[in-house]
Amino acid sequence: MATQLAPEAPFTYRTSPTAIEAYEEWLAANPQAAPVHTQPWDVSASSIYVEDRWGPIFAEMRSKAPINKVIGSPYGDYWNVTTHKAIQHVESLPELYSSGWQHGGITIGDPPAGMDPATLAARQMPMFIAMDRPEHTGQRRTVAPAFTPAEIARMEAEIRARTGEVLDSLPWGEKFDWVDKVSIELTTGMLAILFGFPWKDRRLLTFWSDWAGDVELTLAPDLSDQRFEILSEMARYFQGLWMQRMGAAPTPDLISMMIHSPAMAKMSPLEFMGNLVLLIVGGNDTTRNTMSGIVHALDQFPDQRALLEGDPSLIPNAVQECLRFVTPLAHMRRTCTADNELFGQQIKAGDKVVMWYLSGNRDETVFENPDKLIVDRPNARRHLAFGYGVHRCVGARLAELQLRVLLEEMHERRMRVRVAGDVKRVRANFVHGFRKLEVELEKR
C-alpha cells in the first residue's frame, strides 16, 4: 500500500455540505443543467424514486418489453433489464456482462462529460465489485473472512447490545426521525466496529458514504472536484489507521485483513479509496435504508405488522421479505463485452446494461401479489436485493443479522413504530431509501 496519503499534521475533516445539499444547490444555480428525461421508460430519472411512483412504470415494462433500450437519457443510451429471470441470467455471465471499472463499472452513471482524460485517469477508483475475475476473486476473498458464519455469530452479542442501547434511548410518545436516531446510528456503529474506526468520528462514515454513492453527482461536473477532495479526505483518515496497524498482529477488522492480504496489501491509493467506497456504501446505505424501509412498510401494512407481533418466529422470514419489498439498491450496471442475444434483443459490445433489482423483486411471475408486504411469504428468499452470482453482496449475512436483531429487540420491548410526520425519500436512481422518516413509538 502506497504511503503518500499518510497524514503529516492535525487535519480537520469536513462534515458539510452533504451530497444532496451540494447537488440541490448546484441545480438551483444551474437550472438549465437539470437532467431532462423525455422517454416514459427512462427510469434513470431520480424524480420517480423520490416521489415513489416507479412501480407502475416497471410493471408496464415487465408486461410489454422486459428488456428494452432507452436512447438519449442524461446518462446516455442503456438497456433496461426488468425481470427476475433476465437479471439472474445477466448476473450469471460475468465475462460477457462485465462489472469492470475499465468498462464503466457498476452504476448507470458515467464520468462527467467533458472531463479532461488525464484528470479522469487520475481519479479512477477501482474496487473489487467493479472488477472482473481473477482480480475480483482475490480481493473478495480478502474481506470474506469478516463475514463468515462463525464471525457473524461472534458479533451477534455486540450487535444486540448496541441495538438495545439505541432503542432504549428513544423517546416514547413524541415525534423523532427514525433515519437519524436508529438507522444511521446502528449502521455507522456497525461500520466502526468492522473497520476498527474511532467511535467519536463514526458519523464521518455516513457523510463519506453519501458522497460516494450518489450517482446523480455525475450529472454535476462542477462538483467532481469537491467529491474527489472529500473522498481523498476519507482515504487520508483510513491511511492513518493503516499506518497505525502496520506491523501489528492480525486482528478481525477489515483494515488489518487488507494489510495482511497478498491481494490487497499493495493497493495503490486510488484502489484503496475505491475499496473503502465499496465497503462503506455497501455496509451503510443498504442496511440503513432497509432499517427505515421495514418500519415504513409495517406501518403501510398493519395486518402484516399484527401477524409479526403475534408470531415472532416469523422474524427471519420477514427480514427476507422486507429486503425484497424495500430493495435498498435499485440497480446494478454491466457493460457488454461481445455482441450477443439477450432474450430476443440484440445487445452490442460496449452497450450499457442496467439490471433493475427493484423491478426483479416485484416480478409477478415469481412473487405473488408482489406490491404487498407478506411477512410469511414462502419464497421471500428469492429476492435479488443482494444481487446474484459472483458479485452477490459479501456482507449479506451481516445485514440479515442486523435486521433480525432490530426486529427481535423491538418485539422484546413491545415497540410499535408509527409513521407520524415527514417522510422524505432519497432522490437517487441507485440508492433506494429514506432521507427522513418521522415516527412515534407506542406500546402494542
Secondary structure, DSSP 8 states (H G I E B T S, - for coil): ---TT---S-------S-HHHHHHHHHHH-GGGS----STT-TT-THHHHTT--HHHHHHHHHH-SEEEEEEETTEEEEEE-SHHHHHHHHT-TTTEE--TTTT-SSS--S-TT--HHHHHHH----GGG--TTHHHHHHHHHGGGGSHHHHHHHHHHHHHHHHHHHHTS-SSS-EEHIIIIIIHHHHHHHHHHHT--GGGTHHHHHHHHHHH-GGGGG-GGGHHHHHHHHHHHHHHHHHHHHHHTTS---SSHHHHHHT-TTTTT--HHHHHHHHHHHHHHHHHHHHHHHHHHHHHHHH-HHHHHHHHH-GGGHHHHHHHHHHHH-SB-EEEEEE-S-EEETTEEE-TT-EEEEEHHHHTT-TTTSSSTTS--TT-TTGGG--TT--GGGS-TTHHHHHHHHHHHHHHHHHTTEEEEEEEEEEE---SSB-SEEEEEEEEEE-
